[in-house]
Amino acid sequence: MRRIRLEKVKTLRNLGINPYPAQSQKDYSNAQIIEKYDSLQDKKVHVAGRIISWREHGALIFCHIQDQSGKLQIFIKKNDLSKTSSKNQTIGAPDLKLIDIGDFIEVFGTVSKSIKGEISVFPGDIKILSKAIRSLPEKWSGLQDPEIIFRRRYLDLVMNPGRIDLFIRKSKFWQLNRQFLQEQGFIEVETPIMELVTGGADAKPFITHHNALDQDYYLRISTELFQKRLIGGGFEKIFTLGPNFRNEGIDDEHLQEYYSAEWYWAYADYTKNMDLVEELYKFIAKKLYGKTKFTKGKHTFDLAGKWDRVSYGDLINKRFSVDIFNDSEEKILKILKEQHLDTTGLNNRGRIVDNLWKIIRQEISGPTFVIDEPKFTSPLAKSRSDDETLTERFHIIIAGSELGNGYSELNDPVDQFNRFNEQQNNREKGDEESQMMDIDFVEMLEYGMPPTSGYGYSERLFWFFEDITAREGTLFPQVKYELSEETKNTYDLK
């Protein structure tokens, strides 16, 4: 099939037709032709798109083209077409055999309706814009393997145009996030993607090398520490939108490269921040989906109304009858083993308790703020004034998923230095997710940073609203490099 199409490319060139011209004209999208039919009826227009169907019936051809907005019928009457012309780059009726499904074409014709009442363009001129030399997959059976979909997302978008709508909503999702924060007085800032010391979250980083400086750098796992440097420098309400990178496993809620948002708010604490987060999530749900009530798996939840706020330690104690502060690590590990969880490498209380917490999280329908996490799991959060073992930290849990994390930021430089030391000790014992010592950040705190609350969340929130997996909600998720046998043979690759 590819060979046949390459021959058609050659024939077009011999006719003086450029199969891949630079110029084209498109007056309206396909959807606009349909929406504005009353005003466009009997008028001549230029439209363009990819051919997705082609059915001949004598002197008539029923063709559909597809663009980003949808599909449109092109009702071809062969006798009405202009001749093949190298000057005008048009293709006449005798040479329509050189056009295939998958090609991009430009049509100049009259807007009207077919006998069956379908809004169509009746062409006088047809031009080819891009000749496809590979056939599209079969409509119903040709693109089912998820791995192929992720590797060749462009084909998925062609065969399943509803996916385009999904990613348009994703773009709108981030637009709404930016709009909300800017309306609240936040300023968008830039922070480095490559960092000498990475931090702001418990995660294993990617490492790269800076040739000009001849030293290793890390791809950021969070924008937290640089945003707080800006708060120390005088900014008061700031946010970032952009990619983060975590060298961890792949599952339905996690990718190694993902888009996220983080903000920092001077002179606010975690209670004010929870109110703001609740307002944001309700805003997105109403603006993007027109509702606040959702069902996900076994969970049904409504974002309207005031969200619950419950204690992290109390939840664990109630579920497992264990005191995470005073009971032995051996007792907590035993509970994890009873839940058939792998405890290999869990060599500190924070990591052990965090795995216990993940079991409980899946049982919460929410929306719920889980608050007051232990100090030993929260190296960057401010301790509560009435209980030094707890921090002013919160997670948002909805339908068993963690959809954000925030806290009152630690701004005591001595306390921060000691916590970094503890984290560094954990790293030296083999915990690659513990945070690094960032002495430059500690020095910033020594110059003073005002009371501040921060919050971070990722595109998981969008995946959640759409009820899709991480890879389904990402245009080009990372996949293992692989070439098909067809590709190897086509290009003589080894």
GIFEN-V362165 format. One record per pair of residues at least 24 apart in sequence whose ideal C-beta (glycine too) atoms are under 8 Angstrom apart, sorted by the first residue. I is the first residue (numbers start at 1). J is the second residue. Records with the same first field share a line. If there is no record, write none. Layout:
# GIFEN-V362165
I->J  J
This chain:
# GIFEN-V362165
1->134  135
2->133  134  135  490
5->100  131  132  133  134  135
6->133
8->98  100  131
9->131  133
11->98
12->98  128  131
15->84  86  95
16->86
17->84  86  89  91  128
18->89
19->128  130  131
20->129  130  131
21->89  127  128  129
24->48  106  127  129
25->106  108
26->106
29->67  68  69  70
30->65  66  67  69  70  71  72
31->69  70
32->69
33->72  111  119  121
34->70  72  119
37->111  119
40->111
41->111  112
42->110  111  112
43->110  111
44->108  109  110  111  124
45->108  109  110  111  121
46->106  107  108
47->72  74  106  107  121
48->104  105  106  107  129
49->104  105
50->102  103  104  158
51->99  100  101  102  103  104  105
52->101  136  158
53->101
54->99  100  101
61->96
62->114
65->105  107
66->158  161
68->164
70->161
71->161
72->119  120  121
73->114  118  119  120  121
74->107  109  120  121  123
75->112  114  120  121  122
76->122  123  126
77->122
80->122  123  124
81->123  124  125  126
82->124  125
88->125
89->127  128
90->125  126  127
91->126  127  128
96->126
98->128
99->126  128
100->131  132  135
101->135  136
102->132  134  135  136
103->128  129  130  131  132
104->128  129  130  132
105->129
146->471
147->479
150->471  476  477  479
151->479  482
153->475  476
166->466  468  473
167->475
169->288  462  466
170->459  462  473
172->288
173->284  288  459  461  462  465
174->241  259  261
176->283  284  287  288
177->241  261  280  284
178->241
180->279  280  283  284
181->239  261  263  280
184->237  276
185->237
186->237  238  239  263  265
187->235  237  238  239
188->238  239  240  241
189->227  230  235  238  239  240
190->240
191->220  223  226  227  240
192->220  226
193->219  220  242  243
194->218  219  220
195->219  220  226
197->436  437  438  440  441
198->222  436
199->224  225  380  435  436  438  441
200->224  225  380  435  456
201->246  435  456
202->354  433  434  435
203->246  247  248  433
204->246  247  248  432  433
205->245  246  247
206->245  246  247  256
219->245
220->244  245
221->245  246
222->260  262  456
223->260  262  456
224->262  264  380  454  456
225->438  441
227->262  263  264  454
228->264  409  441  444  449  452  454
229->441  444
230->264
231->264  266  409  449  450  452
232->444  445  447  448  449
235->264  266
236->265  266  267  450
237->263  264  265  266
238->263  264
239->263  264
244->458
250->470  471  478
251->470
252->469  470
253->401  460  463  469  470
254->470
255->470  471  474  477  478
256->478
257->478
258->458  459  460  470  474
259->458  459
260->456  457  458  459
261->456  457  458
262->454  455  456  457
263->454  455
264->409  452  453  454
265->452  453  454
266->450  451  452
267->450  451  452
268->451  452  453
269->392  408  451  453
270->371  392  393  394  406  407  408  453
272->453
273->394  406  408  453  454  455
274->307  309  369  371  394  406
276->455
277->396  404  406  455
278->306  307  367
281->367  396  403  461
284->461  465
285->465
288->465
289->465
294->399  465
296->399  464  467
297->399  400
299->365  366  398  399  400
300->365
301->365  366  367  398  399
303->367  398
307->366  367  368  369
308->366  367  368  369
309->368  369  371  394
310->368  369  370  371
311->370  371  372
312->357  370  371  372  373  374  395
313->372  374  390
315->357  360  370
316->353  356  357  360
319->359  360  363
320->356
322->356
324->349  353  356  374
325->374  389
332->356
345->430  431
347->426  429  430  431
348->376  426  429  431  434
349->376
350->374  376  377  426
351->426  431  433
353->377
361->397  400  401  402
362->400
363->400
364->397  398  400
365->398  399  400
366->396  397  398  399
367->396  397  398
368->396  397  398
369->394  395  396
370->394  395  396  397
375->419
376->422
378->407
379->410  419  420  422  423  435
380->407  409  410  416  419  435
381->407  408  409  410
382->407  408  409  410  411  412
383->410  415
396->457
398->464
399->464
401->460  464
403->457  460  461  464
404->455  456  457  461
405->455  456  457
406->453  454  455  456
407->453  454
408->451  452  453
409->449  451  452  453  454
411->445  448  449  450  451  452
412->445
413->442  443  445  446
416->441  442  445
417->442
